[in-house]
Amino acid sequence: MLHDNKGGEYTSAKFDKYLVDAGISCEHSVHNTPQQLGVAERMNHMLDEGMTTLLSQSGLSCTWWEDTAQHFIYGKICLPSAPIAPHTPHELFYGKKGTVGHLHPFGCLAYVHLQKDQRCALQPHALQCVFIGYPDDYKGW
């Protein structure tokens, strides 16, 4: 179910068709009453706080907000959640326990290996970088 504030982005016929086709029902709150969307508003607040913390501790600018949000949410789904304890969102969605051994702090020092064809013989074999997240399409970081 989708709960929304009946904002313009939720009222198009195309969006309504998408919801119907996907089997998602929709419930609107009264306009300008965020307290009626408690769960969604709490999630937005938690995401805002988490992103602010990650950006602050990493020293990165706000322009990295998208990578910060992805990193925060990725970590969040790997951790147990009170409403579904002792399970994690990852476990419920994928049907198996996720691992956390590969998680790294956002903004930490990272090195990217340079292949031989990307460097001269006496150049360093790695490039120093800042870690901002995990790629979707392959294992590695």
A tleap script that builds the chain and sets N, CA, C and O, in Angstrom:
source leaprc.protein.ff14SB
mol = sequence {
  NMET LEU HIE ASP ASN LYS GLY GLY GLU TYR
  THR SER ALA LYS PHE ASP LYS TYR LEU VAL
  ASP ALA GLY ILE SER CYS GLU HIE SER VAL
  HIE ASN THR PRO GLN GLN LEU GLY VAL ALA
  GLU ARG MET ASN HIE MET LEU ASP GLU GLY
  MET THR THR LEU LEU SER GLN SER GLY LEU
  SER CYS THR TRP TRP GLU ASP THR ALA GLN
  HIE PHE ILE TYR GLY LYS ILE CYS LEU PRO
  SER ALA PRO ILE ALA PRO HIE THR PRO HIE
  GLU LEU PHE TYR GLY LYS LYS GLY THR VAL
  GLY HIE LEU HIE PRO PHE GLY CYS LEU ALA
  TYR VAL HIE LEU GLN LYS ASP GLN ARG CYS
  ALA LEU GLN PRO HIE ALA LEU GLN CYS VAL
  PHE ILE GLY TYR PRO ASP ASP TYR LYS GLY
  CTRP
}
set mol.1.N position { 0.849 -1.183 0.000 }
set mol.1.CA position { 0.000 0.000 0.000 }
set mol.1.C position { 0.889 1.238 0.000 }
set mol.1.O position { 1.915 1.287 0.677 }
set mol.2.N position { 0.476 2.221 -0.764 }
set mol.2.CA position { 1.169 3.501 -0.799 }
set mol.2.C position { 0.334 4.510 -0.022 }
set mol.2.O position { -0.853 4.689 -0.295 }
set mol.3.N position { 0.961 5.160 0.939 }
set mol.3.CA position { 0.323 6.263 1.665 }
set mol.3.C position { 0.972 7.537 1.145 }
set mol.3.O position { 2.199 7.629 1.110 }
set mol.4.N position { 0.183 8.510 0.745 }
set mol.4.CA position { 0.761 9.750 0.251 }
set mol.4.C position { -0.043 10.949 0.717 }
set mol.4.O position { -1.112 10.813 1.311 }
set mol.5.N position { 0.503 12.143 0.431 }
set mol.5.CA position { -0.134 13.385 0.856 }
set mol.5.C position { -0.923 14.044 -0.263 }
set mol.5.O position { -1.228 15.235 -0.204 }
set mol.6.N position { -1.251 13.262 -1.279 }
set mol.6.CA position { -2.016 13.728 -2.435 }
set mol.6.C position { -1.303 14.878 -3.151 }
set mol.6.O position { -1.937 15.773 -3.710 }
set mol.7.N position { 0.027 14.828 -3.118 }
set mol.7.CA position { 0.818 15.813 -3.842 }
set mol.7.C position { 0.681 15.585 -5.336 }
set mol.7.O position { 0.253 14.511 -5.760 }
set mol.8.N position { 1.028 16.551 -6.122 }
set mol.8.CA position { 0.883 16.480 -7.567 }
set mol.8.C position { 1.576 15.291 -8.209 }
set mol.8.O position { 1.112 14.771 -9.224 }
set mol.9.N position { 2.701 14.853 -7.611 }
set mol.9.CA position { 3.426 13.727 -8.183 }
set mol.9.C position { 2.681 12.404 -8.031 }
set mol.9.O position { 3.062 11.404 -8.639 }
set mol.10.N position { 1.620 12.394 -7.222 }
set mol.10.CA position { 0.860 11.161 -6.973 }
set mol.10.C position { -0.523 11.141 -7.626 }
set mol.10.O position { -1.290 10.202 -7.415 }
set mol.11.N position { -0.844 12.147 -8.400 }
set mol.11.CA position { -2.226 12.253 -8.875 }
set mol.11.C position { -2.398 12.086 -10.384 }
set mol.11.O position { -3.492 12.316 -10.899 }
set mol.12.N position { -1.364 11.699 -11.093 }
set mol.12.CA position { -1.515 11.560 -12.539 }
set mol.12.C position { -2.186 10.231 -12.889 }
set mol.12.O position { -2.100 9.259 -12.138 }
set mol.13.N position { -2.842 10.207 -14.026 }
set mol.13.CA position { -3.482 8.977 -14.501 }
set mol.13.C position { -2.430 7.906 -14.782 }
set mol.13.O position { -2.680 6.722 -14.557 }
set mol.14.N position { -1.270 8.304 -15.265 }
set mol.14.CA position { -0.193 7.363 -15.555 }
set mol.14.C position { 0.281 6.677 -14.261 }
set mol.14.O position { 0.516 5.469 -14.240 }
set mol.15.N position { 0.415 7.463 -13.193 }
set mol.15.CA position { 0.842 6.900 -11.911 }
set mol.15.C position { -0.234 5.972 -11.349 }
set mol.15.O position { 0.076 4.902 -10.826 }
set mol.16.N position { -1.501 6.383 -11.457 }
set mol.16.CA position { -2.609 5.535 -11.000 }
set mol.16.C position { -2.599 4.190 -11.738 }
set mol.16.O position { -2.794 3.140 -11.126 }
set mol.17.N position { -2.373 4.233 -13.050 }
set mol.17.CA position { -2.320 3.000 -13.840 }
set mol.17.C position { -1.164 2.116 -13.384 }
set mol.17.O position { -1.315 0.899 -13.272 }
set mol.18.N position { -0.005 2.732 -13.121 }
set mol.18.CA position { 1.151 1.977 -12.639 }
set mol.18.C position { 0.810 1.253 -11.333 }
set mol.18.O position { 1.128 0.074 -11.175 }
set mol.19.N position { 0.170 1.952 -10.406 }
set mol.19.CA position { -0.196 1.348 -9.125 }
set mol.19.C position { -1.146 0.167 -9.321 }
set mol.19.O position { -0.963 -0.892 -8.721 }
set mol.20.N position { -2.158 0.356 -10.161 }
set mol.20.CA position { -3.125 -0.714 -10.428 }
set mol.20.C position { -2.423 -1.918 -11.050 }
set mol.20.O position { -2.634 -3.052 -10.620 }
set mol.21.N position { -1.583 -1.673 -12.070 }
set mol.21.CA position { -0.865 -2.756 -12.742 }
set mol.21.C position { 0.067 -3.510 -11.794 }
set mol.21.O position { 0.261 -4.717 -11.938 }
set mol.22.N position { 0.640 -2.797 -10.827 }
set mol.22.CA position { 1.568 -3.410 -9.876 }
set mol.22.C position { 0.840 -4.005 -8.670 }
set mol.22.O position { 1.471 -4.603 -7.798 }
set mol.23.N position { -0.484 -3.842 -8.617 }
set mol.23.CA position { -1.250 -4.386 -7.493 }
set mol.23.C position { -1.064 -3.604 -6.202 }
set mol.23.O position { -1.195 -4.159 -5.111 }
set mol.24.N position { -0.759 -2.320 -6.324 }
set mol.24.CA position { -0.528 -1.467 -5.157 }
set mol.24.C position { -1.750 -0.595 -4.930 }
set mol.24.O position { -2.178 0.133 -5.825 }
set mol.25.N position { -2.310 -0.672 -3.731 }
set mol.25.CA position { -3.425 0.217 -3.405 }
set mol.25.C position { -2.871 1.524 -2.857 }
set mol.25.O position { -1.729 1.582 -2.399 }
set mol.26.N position { -3.679 2.561 -2.907 }
set mol.26.CA position { -3.220 3.893 -2.520 }
set mol.26.C position { -4.183 4.505 -1.510 }
set mol.26.O position { -5.402 4.398 -1.647 }
set mol.27.N position { -3.620 5.141 -0.507 }
set mol.27.CA position { -4.415 5.834 0.508 }
set mol.27.C position { -3.841 7.237 0.669 }
set mol.27.O position { -2.654 7.402 0.953 }
set mol.28.N position { -4.697 8.254 0.484 }
set mol.28.CA position { -4.255 9.648 0.575 }
set mol.28.C position { -4.535 10.194 1.970 }
set mol.28.O position { -5.537 9.849 2.597 }
set mol.29.N position { -3.642 11.047 2.443 }
set mol.29.CA position { -3.892 11.768 3.692 }
set mol.29.C position { -4.476 13.130 3.332 }
set mol.29.O position { -4.500 13.522 2.165 }
set mol.30.N position { -4.935 13.827 4.333 }
set mol.30.CA position { -5.422 15.187 4.127 }
set mol.30.C position { -4.218 16.062 3.799 }
set mol.30.O position { -3.159 15.925 4.413 }
set mol.31.N position { -4.381 16.962 2.829 }
set mol.31.CA position { -3.293 17.827 2.383 }
set mol.31.C position { -2.704 18.612 3.562 }
set mol.31.O position { -3.436 19.093 4.427 }
set mol.32.N position { -1.365 18.734 3.583 }
set mol.32.CA position { -0.621 19.475 4.612 }
set mol.32.C position { -0.802 18.930 6.024 }
set mol.32.O position { -0.799 19.693 6.989 }
set mol.33.N position { -0.957 17.622 6.149 }
set mol.33.CA position { -1.028 16.991 7.477 }
set mol.33.C position { -0.035 15.838 7.533 }
set mol.33.O position { -0.435 14.676 7.456 }
set mol.34.N position { 1.269 16.144 7.668 }
set mol.34.CA position { 2.286 15.094 7.674 }
set mol.34.C position { 2.124 14.115 8.836 }
set mol.34.O position { 2.590 12.978 8.754 }
set mol.35.N position { 1.473 14.541 9.907 }
set mol.35.CA position { 1.268 13.638 11.039 }
set mol.35.C position { 0.398 12.434 10.674 }
set mol.35.O position { 0.432 11.421 11.373 }
set mol.36.N position { -0.377 12.525 9.594 }
set mol.36.CA position { -1.176 11.383 9.156 }
set mol.36.C position { -0.331 10.337 8.425 }
set mol.36.O position { -0.784 9.217 8.192 }
set mol.37.N position { 0.877 10.705 8.072 }
set mol.37.CA position { 1.774 9.786 7.383 }
set mol.37.C position { 2.935 9.416 8.318 }
set mol.37.O position { 4.100 9.493 7.929 }
set mol.38.N position { 2.614 9.027 9.521 }
set mol.38.CA position { 3.600 8.795 10.570 }
set mol.38.C position { 4.772 7.928 10.177 }
set mol.38.O position { 5.920 8.320 10.389 }
set mol.39.N position { 4.520 6.762 9.611 }
set mol.39.CA position { 5.605 5.843 9.267 }
set mol.39.C position { 6.509 6.461 8.199 }
set mol.39.O position { 7.733 6.434 8.326 }
set mol.40.N position { 5.909 7.012 7.160 }
set mol.40.CA position { 6.697 7.614 6.081 }
set mol.40.C position { 7.465 8.831 6.582 }
set mol.40.O position { 8.626 9.023 6.222 }
set mol.41.N position { 6.831 9.648 7.404 }
set mol.41.CA position { 7.498 10.834 7.930 }
set mol.41.C position { 8.650 10.449 8.848 }
set mol.41.O position { 9.695 11.099 8.839 }
set mol.42.N position { 8.468 9.398 9.639 }
set mol.42.CA position { 9.549 8.934 10.512 }
set mol.42.C position { 10.713 8.408 9.673 }
set mol.42.O position { 11.875 8.652 9.997 }
set mol.43.N position { 10.403 7.691 8.604 }
set mol.43.CA position { 11.455 7.192 7.713 }
set mol.43.C position { 12.216 8.356 7.071 }
set mol.43.O position { 13.444 8.325 6.984 }
set mol.44.N position { 11.491 9.371 6.628 }
set mol.44.CA position { 12.143 10.545 6.041 }
set mol.44.C position { 13.055 11.220 7.059 }
set mol.44.O position { 14.167 11.632 6.728 }
set mol.45.N position { 12.583 11.330 8.298 }
set mol.45.CA position { 13.362 11.956 9.365 }
set mol.45.C position { 14.620 11.131 9.651 }
set mol.45.O position { 15.707 11.688 9.801 }
set mol.46.N position { 14.472 9.810 9.726 }
set mol.46.CA position { 15.600 8.927 9.988 }
set mol.46.C position { 16.622 9.002 8.844 }
set mol.46.O position { 17.827 9.033 9.091 }
set mol.47.N position { 16.143 9.032 7.605 }
set mol.47.CA position { 17.024 9.139 6.446 }
set mol.47.C position { 17.783 10.466 6.473 }
set mol.47.O position { 18.985 10.503 6.211 }
set mol.48.N position { 17.086 11.543 6.788 }
set mol.48.CA position { 17.702 12.862 6.877 }
set mol.48.C position { 18.795 12.873 7.946 }
set mol.48.O position { 19.898 13.364 7.705 }
set mol.49.N position { 18.489 12.332 9.124 }
set mol.49.CA position { 19.470 12.301 10.210 }
set mol.49.C position { 20.676 11.429 9.836 }
set mol.49.O position { 21.821 11.808 10.084 }
set mol.50.N position { 20.414 10.268 9.243 }
set mol.50.CA position { 21.496 9.369 8.856 }
set mol.50.C position { 22.396 9.976 7.805 }
set mol.50.O position { 23.619 9.874 7.900 }
set mol.51.N position { 21.807 10.607 6.803 }
set mol.51.CA position { 22.596 11.228 5.743 }
set mol.51.C position { 23.417 12.395 6.292 }
set mol.51.O position { 24.581 12.563 5.930 }
set mol.52.N position { 22.813 13.189 7.156 }
set mol.52.CA position { 23.525 14.318 7.758 }
set mol.52.C position { 24.730 13.821 8.543 }
set mol.52.O position { 25.815 14.396 8.461 }
set mol.53.N position { 24.532 12.751 9.306 }
set mol.53.CA position { 25.626 12.179 10.095 }
set mol.53.C position { 26.739 11.654 9.200 }
set mol.53.O position { 27.914 11.932 9.442 }
set mol.54.N position { 26.376 10.889 8.156 }
set mol.54.CA position { 27.388 10.334 7.262 }
set mol.54.C position { 28.180 11.433 6.546 }
set mol.54.O position { 29.405 11.357 6.446 }
set mol.55.N position { 27.480 12.444 6.056 }
set mol.55.CA position { 28.171 13.537 5.367 }
set mol.55.C position { 29.062 14.309 6.332 }
set mol.55.O position { 30.173 14.699 5.975 }
set mol.56.N position { 28.585 14.528 7.537 }
set mol.56.CA position { 29.351 15.264 8.531 }
set mol.56.C position { 30.622 14.518 8.913 }
set mol.56.O position { 31.701 15.109 8.930 }
set mol.57.N position { 30.511 13.228 9.221 }
set mol.57.CA position { 31.687 12.468 9.649 }
set mol.57.C position { 32.669 12.225 8.512 }
set mol.57.O position { 33.866 12.068 8.752 }
set mol.58.N position { 32.178 12.193 7.273 }
set mol.58.CA position { 33.065 11.936 6.134 }
set mol.58.C position { 33.764 13.196 5.647 }
set mol.58.O position { 34.817 13.125 5.014 }
set mol.59.N position { 33.173 14.353 5.945 }
set mol.59.CA position { 33.735 15.604 5.459 }
set mol.59.C position { 33.374 15.906 4.014 }
set mol.59.O position { 33.876 16.869 3.435 }
set mol.60.N position { 32.501 15.083 3.425 }
set mol.60.CA position { 32.082 15.307 2.038 }
set mol.60.C position { 30.973 16.354 1.990 }
set mol.60.O position { 30.258 16.561 2.970 }
set mol.61.N position { 30.839 17.006 0.846 }
set mol.61.CA position { 29.827 18.050 0.699 }
set mol.61.C position { 28.446 17.443 0.427 }
set mol.61.O position { 28.320 16.254 0.134 }
set mol.62.N position { 27.439 18.269 0.528 }
set mol.62.CA position { 26.050 17.847 0.307 }
set mol.62.C position { 25.795 17.393 -1.124 }
set mol.62.O position { 24.771 16.765 -1.390 }
set mol.63.N position { 26.691 17.691 -2.045 }
set mol.63.CA position { 26.502 17.254 -3.430 }
set mol.63.C position { 26.537 15.733 -3.545 }
set mol.63.O position { 26.113 15.179 -4.560 }
set mol.64.N position { 27.039 15.056 -2.519 }
set mol.64.CA position { 27.110 13.593 -2.505 }
set mol.64.C position { 25.885 12.982 -1.838 }
set mol.64.O position { 25.943 11.833 -1.400 }
set mol.65.N position { 24.774 13.717 -1.748 }
set mol.65.CA position { 23.596 13.269 -1.008 }
set mol.65.C position { 23.023 11.962 -1.559 }
set mol.65.O position { 22.564 11.124 -0.782 }
set mol.66.N position { 23.040 11.768 -2.886 }
set mol.66.CA position { 22.444 10.563 -3.466 }
set mol.66.C position { 23.232 9.312 -3.073 }
set mol.66.O position { 22.651 8.301 -2.679 }
set mol.67.N position { 24.546 9.391 -3.182 }
set mol.67.CA position { 25.383 8.257 -2.770 }
set mol.67.C position { 25.255 8.016 -1.266 }
set mol.67.O position { 25.261 6.874 -0.806 }
set mol.68.N position { 25.140 9.098 -0.514 }
set mol.68.CA position { 24.976 8.987 0.936 }
set mol.68.C position { 23.674 8.273 1.268 }
set mol.68.O position { 23.654 7.398 2.134 }
set mol.69.N position { 22.591 8.632 0.595 }
set mol.69.CA position { 21.291 7.990 0.838 }
set mol.69.C position { 21.357 6.508 0.491 }
set mol.69.O position { 20.864 5.674 1.251 }
set mol.70.N position { 21.956 6.171 -0.639 }
set mol.70.CA position { 22.069 4.764 -1.035 }
set mol.70.C position { 22.887 3.974 -0.021 }
set mol.70.O position { 22.526 2.852 0.331 }
set mol.71.N position { 23.983 4.554 0.447 }
set mol.71.CA position { 24.834 3.879 1.423 }
set mol.71.C position { 24.075 3.658 2.737 }
set mol.71.O position { 24.140 2.577 3.322 }
set mol.72.N position { 23.372 4.669 3.184 }
set mol.72.CA position { 22.623 4.571 4.437 }
set mol.72.C position { 21.537 3.496 4.344 }
set mol.72.O position { 21.397 2.670 5.246 }
set mol.73.N position { 20.787 3.510 3.273 }
set mol.73.CA position { 19.697 2.538 3.103 }
set mol.73.C position { 20.256 1.126 2.941 }
set mol.73.O position { 19.697 0.175 3.486 }
set mol.74.N position { 21.342 0.984 2.204 }
set mol.74.CA position { 21.976 -0.329 2.030 }
set mol.74.C position { 22.337 -0.928 3.393 }
set mol.74.O position { 22.064 -2.100 3.653 }
set mol.75.N position { 22.945 -0.127 4.250 }
set mol.75.CA position { 23.285 -0.600 5.590 }
set mol.75.C position { 22.058 -0.877 6.428 }
set mol.75.O position { 22.036 -1.830 7.206 }
set mol.76.N position { 21.046 -0.060 6.278 }
set mol.76.CA position { 19.820 -0.191 7.075 }
set mol.76.C position { 19.090 -1.505 6.795 }
set mol.76.O position { 18.561 -2.122 7.720 }
set mol.77.N position { 19.054 -1.938 5.542 }
set mol.77.CA position { 18.324 -3.176 5.232 }
set mol.77.C position { 19.083 -4.421 5.675 }
set mol.77.O position { 18.513 -5.510 5.738 }
set mol.78.N position { 20.372 -4.259 5.983 }
set mol.78.CA position { 21.167 -5.407 6.448 }
set mol.78.C position { 21.081 -5.601 7.959 }
set mol.78.O position { 21.539 -6.619 8.478 }
set mol.79.N position { 20.500 -4.638 8.668 }
set mol.79.CA position { 20.430 -4.702 10.130 }
set mol.79.C position { 19.026 -5.085 10.580 }
set mol.79.O position { 18.049 -4.776 9.898 }
set mol.80.N position { 18.918 -5.763 11.736 }
set mol.80.CA position { 17.588 -6.126 12.243 }
set mol.80.C position { 16.715 -4.898 12.485 }
set mol.80.O position { 17.212 -3.823 12.822 }
set mol.81.N position { 15.431 -5.073 12.309 }
set mol.81.CA position { 14.461 -4.003 12.506 }
set mol.81.C position { 13.444 -4.458 13.547 }
set mol.81.O position { 12.942 -5.579 13.462 }
set mol.82.N position { 13.133 -3.621 14.516 }
set mol.82.CA position { 12.244 -3.991 15.619 }
set mol.82.C position { 10.905 -4.595 15.170 }
set mol.82.O position { 10.494 -5.613 15.726 }
set mol.83.N position { 10.213 -4.007 14.187 }
set mol.83.CA position { 8.913 -4.572 13.811 }
set mol.83.C position { 8.978 -5.985 13.226 }
set mol.83.O position { 7.984 -6.710 13.242 }
set mol.84.N position { 10.141 -6.373 12.713 }
set mol.84.CA position { 10.251 -7.696 12.083 }
set mol.84.C position { 11.315 -8.563 12.761 }
set mol.84.O position { 11.719 -9.593 12.221 }
set mol.85.N position { 11.768 -8.139 13.951 }
set mol.85.CA position { 12.823 -8.859 14.682 }
set mol.85.C position { 12.440 -10.316 14.844 }
set mol.85.O position { 11.263 -10.620 15.034 }
set mol.86.N position { 13.378 -11.207 14.777 }
set mol.86.CA position { 14.833 -11.015 14.682 }
set mol.86.C position { 15.335 -10.945 13.241 }
set mol.86.O position { 16.535 -11.081 13.006 }
set mol.87.N position { 14.460 -10.741 12.293 }
set mol.87.CA position { 14.837 -10.730 10.878 }
set mol.87.C position { 15.301 -9.350 10.426 }
set mol.87.O position { 15.146 -8.353 11.131 }
set mol.88.N position { 15.870 -9.330 9.238 }
set mol.88.CA position { 16.261 -8.072 8.606 }
set mol.88.C position { 15.392 -7.864 7.370 }
set mol.88.O position { 14.850 -8.834 6.839 }
set mol.89.N position { 15.244 -6.631 6.899 }
set mol.89.CA position { 14.513 -6.414 5.647 }
set mol.89.C position { 15.119 -7.212 4.489 }
set mol.89.O position { 14.386 -7.738 3.651 }
set mol.90.N position { 16.441 -7.305 4.437 }
set mol.90.CA position { 17.116 -8.079 3.387 }
set mol.90.C position { 16.655 -9.533 3.415 }
set mol.90.O position { 16.352 -10.116 2.374 }
set mol.91.N position { 16.607 -10.106 4.604 }
set mol.91.CA position { 16.216 -11.508 4.756 }
set mol.91.C position { 14.776 -11.738 4.308 }
set mol.91.O position { 14.491 -12.731 3.639 }
set mol.92.N position { 13.877 -10.844 4.662 }
set mol.92.CA position { 12.479 -11.004 4.266 }
set mol.92.C position { 12.285 -10.838 2.767 }
set mol.92.O position { 11.458 -11.526 2.168 }
set mol.93.N position { 13.041 -9.932 2.157 }
set mol.93.CA position { 12.884 -9.684 0.727 }
set mol.93.C position { 13.532 -10.772 -0.115 }
set mol.93.O position { 12.935 -11.255 -1.078 }
set mol.94.N position { 14.761 -11.163 0.246 }
set mol.94.CA position { 15.508 -12.127 -0.567 }
set mol.94.C position { 15.380 -13.572 -0.095 }
set mol.94.O position { 15.794 -14.490 -0.802 }
set mol.95.N position { 14.813 -13.783 1.088 }
set mol.95.CA position { 14.621 -15.131 1.598 }
set mol.95.C position { 15.863 -15.772 2.193 }
set mol.95.O position { 15.881 -16.975 2.451 }
set mol.96.N position { 16.905 -14.974 2.414 }
set mol.96.CA position { 18.120 -15.487 3.036 }
set mol.96.C position { 18.795 -14.361 3.814 }
set mol.96.O position { 18.623 -13.180 3.511 }
set mol.97.N position { 19.559 -14.757 4.817 }
set mol.97.CA position { 20.257 -13.768 5.631 }
set mol.97.C position { 21.322 -13.066 4.806 }
set mol.97.O position { 22.023 -13.687 4.008 }
set mol.98.N position { 21.429 -11.772 5.011 }
set mol.98.CA position { 22.483 -11.009 4.357 }
set mol.98.C position { 23.726 -11.004 5.225 }
set mol.98.O position { 23.668 -11.374 6.398 }
set mol.99.N position { 24.836 -10.592 4.666 }
set mol.99.CA position { 26.074 -10.506 5.430 }
set mol.99.C position { 26.444 -9.040 5.614 }
set mol.99.O position { 26.057 -8.186 4.817 }
set mol.100.N position { 27.191 -8.763 6.665 }
set mol.100.CA position { 27.619 -7.388 6.921 }
set mol.100.C position { 29.139 -7.259 6.957 }
set mol.100.O position { 29.666 -6.168 7.174 }
set mol.101.N position { 29.844 -8.370 6.745 }
set mol.101.CA position { 31.300 -8.358 6.802 }
set mol.101.C position { 31.959 -7.476 5.755 }
set mol.101.O position { 33.106 -7.059 5.922 }
set mol.102.N position { 31.249 -7.194 4.692 }
set mol.102.CA position { 31.818 -6.386 3.610 }
set mol.102.C position { 31.522 -4.888 3.769 }
set mol.102.O position { 31.987 -4.083 2.962 }
set mol.103.N position { 30.766 -4.513 4.783 }
set mol.103.CA position { 30.392 -3.105 4.950 }
set mol.103.C position { 31.597 -2.267 5.381 }
set mol.103.O position { 32.406 -2.695 6.205 }
set mol.104.N position { 31.698 -1.078 4.812 }
set mol.104.CA position { 32.774 -0.145 5.121 }
set mol.104.C position { 32.172 1.213 5.470 }
set mol.104.O position { 31.087 1.547 4.994 }
set mol.105.N position { 32.864 1.999 6.297 }
set mol.105.CA position { 32.347 3.328 6.656 }
set mol.105.C position { 32.293 4.265 5.448 }
set mol.105.O position { 33.225 4.322 4.646 }
set mol.106.N position { 31.203 4.982 5.338 }
set mol.106.CA position { 31.047 5.971 4.272 }
set mol.106.C position { 32.122 7.043 4.444 }
set mol.106.O position { 32.320 7.564 5.541 }
set mol.107.N position { 32.804 7.363 3.362 }
set mol.107.CA position { 33.811 8.419 3.391 }
set mol.107.C position { 35.191 7.958 3.839 }
set mol.107.O position { 36.102 8.776 3.970 }
set mol.108.N position { 35.359 6.645 4.077 }
set mol.108.CA position { 36.674 6.169 4.516 }
set mol.108.C position { 37.647 6.142 3.340 }
set mol.108.O position { 37.250 6.227 2.178 }
set mol.109.N position { 38.916 6.023 3.671 }
set mol.109.CA position { 39.962 5.931 2.664 }
set mol.109.C position { 39.822 4.615 1.904 }
set mol.109.O position { 39.620 3.564 2.511 }
set mol.110.N position { 39.928 4.671 0.588 }
set mol.110.CA position { 39.832 3.475 -0.247 }
set mol.110.C position { 40.869 3.581 -1.358 }
set mol.110.O position { 41.282 4.678 -1.735 }
set mol.111.N position { 41.279 2.446 -1.868 }
set mol.111.CA position { 42.247 2.419 -2.958 }
set mol.111.C position { 41.664 1.651 -4.130 }
set mol.111.O position { 41.084 0.580 -3.954 }
set mol.112.N position { 41.817 2.198 -5.322 }
set mol.112.CA position { 41.350 1.552 -6.547 }
set mol.112.C position { 42.574 0.993 -7.266 }
set mol.112.O position { 43.524 1.719 -7.558 }
set mol.113.N position { 42.537 -0.297 -7.545 }
set mol.113.CA position { 43.658 -0.941 -8.246 }
set mol.113.C position { 43.696 -0.475 -9.694 }
set mol.113.O position { 42.678 -0.475 -10.387 }
set mol.114.N position { 44.862 -0.086 -10.132 }
set mol.114.CA position { 45.063 0.325 -11.522 }
set mol.114.C position { 45.663 -0.842 -12.294 }
set mol.114.O position { 46.732 -1.336 -11.935 }
set mol.115.N position { 44.995 -1.283 -13.340 }
set mol.115.CA position { 45.496 -2.371 -14.175 }
set mol.115.C position { 46.777 -1.921 -14.891 }
set mol.115.O position { 47.034 -0.724 -15.013 }
set mol.116.N position { 47.560 -2.866 -15.352 }
set mol.116.CA position { 48.838 -2.542 -16.004 }
set mol.116.C position { 48.677 -1.596 -17.181 }
set mol.116.O position { 49.528 -0.737 -17.413 }
set mol.117.N position { 47.588 -1.750 -17.926 }
set mol.117.CA position { 47.384 -0.890 -19.098 }
set mol.117.C position { 46.919 0.523 -18.719 }
set mol.117.O position { 46.773 1.377 -19.593 }
set mol.118.N position { 46.689 0.772 -17.436 }
set mol.118.CA position { 46.249 2.088 -16.963 }
set mol.118.C position { 47.378 2.869 -16.295 }
set mol.118.O position { 47.150 3.978 -15.813 }
set mol.119.N position { 48.583 2.318 -16.258 }
set mol.119.CA position { 49.686 2.984 -15.571 }
set mol.119.C position { 51.004 2.661 -16.266 }
set mol.119.O position { 51.120 1.690 -17.013 }
set mol.120.N position { 51.978 3.496 -15.998 }
set mol.120.CA position { 53.333 3.237 -16.477 }
set mol.120.C position { 54.011 2.251 -15.533 }
set mol.120.O position { 53.530 2.014 -14.425 }
set mol.121.N position { 55.106 1.689 -15.965 }
set mol.121.CA position { 55.795 0.631 -15.213 }
set mol.121.C position { 56.147 1.036 -13.781 }
set mol.121.O position { 56.028 0.207 -12.879 }
set mol.122.N position { 56.568 2.259 -13.543 }
set mol.122.CA position { 57.023 2.657 -12.216 }
set mol.122.C position { 55.998 3.484 -11.439 }
set mol.122.O position { 56.319 4.042 -10.390 }
set mol.123.N position { 54.791 3.564 -11.938 }
set mol.123.CA position { 53.742 4.298 -11.229 }
set mol.123.C position { 53.110 3.404 -10.166 }
set mol.123.O position { 53.185 2.179 -10.259 }
set mol.124.N position { 52.486 4.014 -9.156 }
set mol.124.CA position { 51.795 3.220 -8.128 }
set mol.124.C position { 50.719 2.330 -8.751 }
set mol.124.O position { 50.163 2.655 -9.800 }
set mol.125.N position { 50.439 1.229 -8.108 }
set mol.125.CA position { 49.455 0.262 -8.605 }
set mol.125.C position { 48.047 0.566 -8.126 }
set mol.125.O position { 47.108 -0.149 -8.475 }
set mol.126.N position { 47.886 1.622 -7.328 }
set mol.126.CA position { 46.572 1.975 -6.796 }
set mol.126.C position { 46.413 3.482 -6.756 }
set mol.126.O position { 47.387 4.229 -6.673 }
set mol.127.N position { 45.156 3.912 -6.817 }
set mol.127.CA position { 44.796 5.321 -6.749 }
set mol.127.C position { 44.027 5.543 -5.454 }
set mol.127.O position { 43.058 4.836 -5.180 }
set mol.128.N position { 44.445 6.507 -4.666 }
set mol.128.CA position { 43.775 6.791 -3.399 }
set mol.128.C position { 42.451 7.510 -3.673 }
set mol.128.O position { 42.405 8.470 -4.442 }
set mol.129.N position { 41.373 7.034 -3.032 }
set mol.129.CA position { 40.030 7.573 -3.252 }
set mol.129.C position { 39.272 7.671 -1.926 }
set mol.129.O position { 39.807 7.366 -0.860 }
set mol.130.N position { 38.032 8.099 -2.022 }
set mol.130.CA position { 37.122 8.147 -0.881 }
set mol.130.C position { 35.984 7.183 -1.170 }
set mol.130.O position { 35.390 7.216 -2.248 }
set mol.131.N position { 35.682 6.322 -0.200 }
set mol.131.CA position { 34.623 5.324 -0.369 }
set mol.131.C position { 33.249 5.975 -0.240 }
set mol.131.O position { 32.956 6.625 0.763 }
set mol.132.N position { 32.406 5.798 -1.263 }
set mol.132.CA position { 31.061 6.385 -1.211 }
set mol.132.C position { 29.944 5.370 -1.410 }
set mol.132.O position { 28.775 5.753 -1.394 }
set mol.133.N position { 30.259 4.087 -1.597 }
set mol.133.CA position { 29.170 3.121 -1.704 }
set mol.133.C position { 29.524 1.890 -2.500 }
set mol.133.O position { 30.663 1.692 -2.923 }
set mol.134.N position { 28.510 1.069 -2.690 }
set mol.134.CA position { 28.654 -0.231 -3.322 }
set mol.134.C position { 27.977 -0.223 -4.684 }
set mol.134.O position { 26.853 0.263 -4.809 }
set mol.135.N position { 28.642 -0.752 -5.709 }
set mol.135.CA position { 28.000 -0.791 -7.030 }
set mol.135.C position { 26.867 -1.815 -7.060 }
set mol.135.O position { 26.920 -2.827 -6.361 }
set mol.136.N position { 25.862 -1.553 -7.858 }
set mol.136.CA position { 24.713 -2.457 -7.974 }
set mol.136.C position { 25.001 -3.656 -8.861 }
set mol.136.O position { 24.437 -4.730 -8.654 }
set mol.137.N position { 25.873 -3.484 -9.848 }
set mol.137.CA position { 25.987 -4.477 -10.906 }
set mol.137.C position { 27.131 -5.476 -10.783 }
set mol.137.O position { 27.264 -6.342 -11.648 }
set mol.138.N position { 27.966 -5.393 -9.744 }
set mol.138.CA position { 29.009 -6.405 -9.550 }
set mol.138.C position { 29.490 -6.418 -8.112 }
set mol.138.O position { 29.306 -5.459 -7.362 }
set mol.139.N position { 30.114 -7.538 -7.747 }
set mol.139.CA position { 30.623 -7.675 -6.395 }
set mol.139.C position { 31.939 -6.932 -6.301 }
set mol.139.O position { 32.844 -7.167 -7.102 }
set mol.140.N position { 32.052 -6.070 -5.364 }
set mol.140.CA position { 33.258 -5.277 -5.195 }
set mol.140.C position { 32.880 -3.890 -4.714 }
set mol.140.O position { 31.701 -3.565 -4.577 }
set mol.141.N position { 33.870 -3.097 -4.467 }
set mol.141.CA position { 33.603 -1.727 -4.029 }
set mol.141.C position { 34.766 -0.849 -4.400 }
set mol.141.O position { 34.748 0.350 -4.123 }
savepdb mol mol.pdb
quit
